[in-house]
Amino acid sequence: MSSDLYTIQEAAKRSGLSRQSVYKKLDGVLTDYVVMVNSQKMLKKEAIQVLTKNKITGGDVSQLTSKSDMLTRSILDTVELLREQIKKKDEQLATKDLQIANKDEQIKGYQLLLDQQQRLQAAQHAPALPAKSGFWSRFGKKQVI
């Protein structure tokens, strides 16, 4: 047996992992390090370093990648939801602006009507002024006693 190749059991013992853990990682992290010798799976020397590093970091790189993908997908879904909400908010703001413009036109119309009504009331309640007469006409009138 070559010193650069290890059985699954030897790799597990050297890396401090269980044999089952090493078998689980064969299709993931260790795929590039597996060599078939006499119908037996053997691991290259570099696989021990990968297993040891993986043990220290606390997880399988494929698991981290899938978690990262899930997190990314979740973030993208949230961003899409927020974009939809912003679009809906923009539509609501456009509707509100249109309603405000309509109300402004109504207010202008009501102000004009109110101004006309106030002028009419002022004209009706104003005392009637005597007809103006010329200066000389005052001297020519005779007063009745």
NORQUILIN-V858865 format. One record per helix or strand. SS is the DSSP state (alpha for helix, beta for strand). FROM is the first residue (numbers start at 1). TO is the last residue. If there is no record, write none. Layout:
ss=(SS:SS)
from=(FROM:FROM)
to=(TO:TO)
This chain:
ss=(beta:alpha:alpha:alpha:beta:beta:alpha:alpha:alpha)
from=(5:8:19:31:34:40:45:61:137)
to=(7:15:25:33:37:44:57:125:140)
